[in-house]
Amino acid sequence: SSLRTLLSHNPPAQVLYQKNRLPQSVLFLLKLYPGVVFDPLIPEKEFWEAGDTLKYLTESKFLGDSCFEWPDSIKSFLSPNSSLGLSARTEGEMAISCLGATIWCLVRCKLEKNILSLKRIEFHNPLDSQTPYHTGNTNCPKYLVLDATALNNLDVIESSKSNNKTKGTLLHTVDHCACGMGKRLLRQWICNPLTNPKEIIQRQDAIRDLIRLEHEMNHMKKILKSIPDLERLLRKIHTFGVHKPDDDHPDCRAVLYEETIYNKRKIHDFVNCLNGLKSSLEITELFLPVLSELKSPLLLRLLTSEVDFNDSNIVNINNLSLDEMENEKGNTTSDSSHSTHSLKELIKFFENSFVAEEARKSGKIIPLPGVDKEYDRAKQDIKGVEQSLEQYISEQKILIGNNNIKYWYSGKMRYQIEISEDFIKKRRVPDEYTLVSQRKGIRRFLTPTVRRLLEEMTKVEERRDKAIKCTMVNLFRSFDQHFTRWEKVVSNE
């Protein structure tokens, strides 16, 4: 019954199990859910034992340099006799082994760093075993757990009478959410209703306040309709910046023939995420003038949890580069929720780092001055080489005695000195001039000095192109460093 309830609340997409060791009754139950992918793993080799799992986590350092930095959900299963975190408690061996099977699957898909670096490994605590509240001499569970039979017979999520799975259900009737995040949260609340009268009344008071503030409520609904699915976008952006360009990973080694298209999608998601976060903060600002009218402590707490726009401790970050932002983050507490920067300032920093419309069209994030020091140095060096080339052509005009000579450009053939044949017939060009191309009435030359400057230009341009590629990854990584704060914006806590 507990397993059926768990599966009803969290329909599985993929099931990993030890080959030839899964009871037929459990397998039959899992097959009741359509679309489930069954992945039988070889025991020990693929479905890792607890020791092999902990050894991998220690060596890979995806969760931290030592076991002391691992999530509490894993540390609670470690043996107190192992200071290196290489052995598990007897009662936790199966849980760690199941984690090992999941990691093996991630390694097979080359996603281990993308997912494990999020450190979002949590202990599943069944709702009926969570901390109860006290009423008189009785301990009552915090949530009413609706098992699979109740959910089906009451048509809570899916209809048992209609071909349309959702039409006529409780969820379909009360779901007026304006965004995907709200729809998922409402589904969770309906499947796990509260039992504590005080918490139920708190939600009712919040709804009463929102109904009373009709103008703000209507405006808020318009804003919510424009907000993308931030929960999923935040995790996508984490994967965009998890690999450095020089990492030994297939993502970094692969030659993508449609790289521009992929980059455009990444930039599109990033810009949408920034706009969505900014819109979320607009909701907070919308209710600032009427905070004194709110009677609901719950609504007041949700609306004021990130109101730090005018905090005197806020540090101006408009003039910081990406490297300075990263170094500053490393010198402060590891919990980004204690950052001295307001959310509004952080969003403004990322918006002012590049021109969004140009990036969407080109598939490249060209950093604005001051954002990426390496890119700025490369641009300055290119300007220096260009000045040297202009100075050289001016000297050649005086040396040859012809003010009409100029550089000719065509694709990769650049800075060829173009001289008319009529002038060459009258006056011989210096011996160091090498003929490289020509057309009717025109001859084009290169000199050792121009070749040397072209080599310098090529090297500097390679540095610039590498800096552009790194800027995108660094921008995503810098954004992801504040993941805890971004997540707080979209959470209901």
ABEGO torsion letter per residue (X at the ends): XAAAAAAAABBBABBBBBBGABBAAAAAAAAABBGBBBBBBBBGAABBBAAAAAAAAAAAGAAEABAAABBAAAAAABBAABAAGABBBAAAAAAAAAAAAAAAAAAAAGAAAAAAAAGBBBBBBBAAABBBBBBEABBBBABBBBBAAAAAAAGAABBAABABAABGBAAAAABABABAAAAAAAAAAAABBBABAAAAAAAAAAAAAAAABAAAAAAAAAAAAABBBAAAAAAAAAAAAABBAABBBAAAABBBAAAAAAAAAAAAAAAAAAAAAAAAAAAAAAAAAAAAABABAAAAAAAAAABAAABAABBBAAABBAAAAAAAAAABBABAAABABBAAAAAAAAAAABBAAAAAAAGBBBBBBGABAAAAAAAAAAAAAAAAAAAAAAAAAAAAGBAABBBBBBEABBGBBBBBAAAAAABBBBAABBBABBBBGBBBBBBAAAAAAAAAAAAAAAAAAAAAAAAAAAAAAAAAAAAAAAAAAABAX
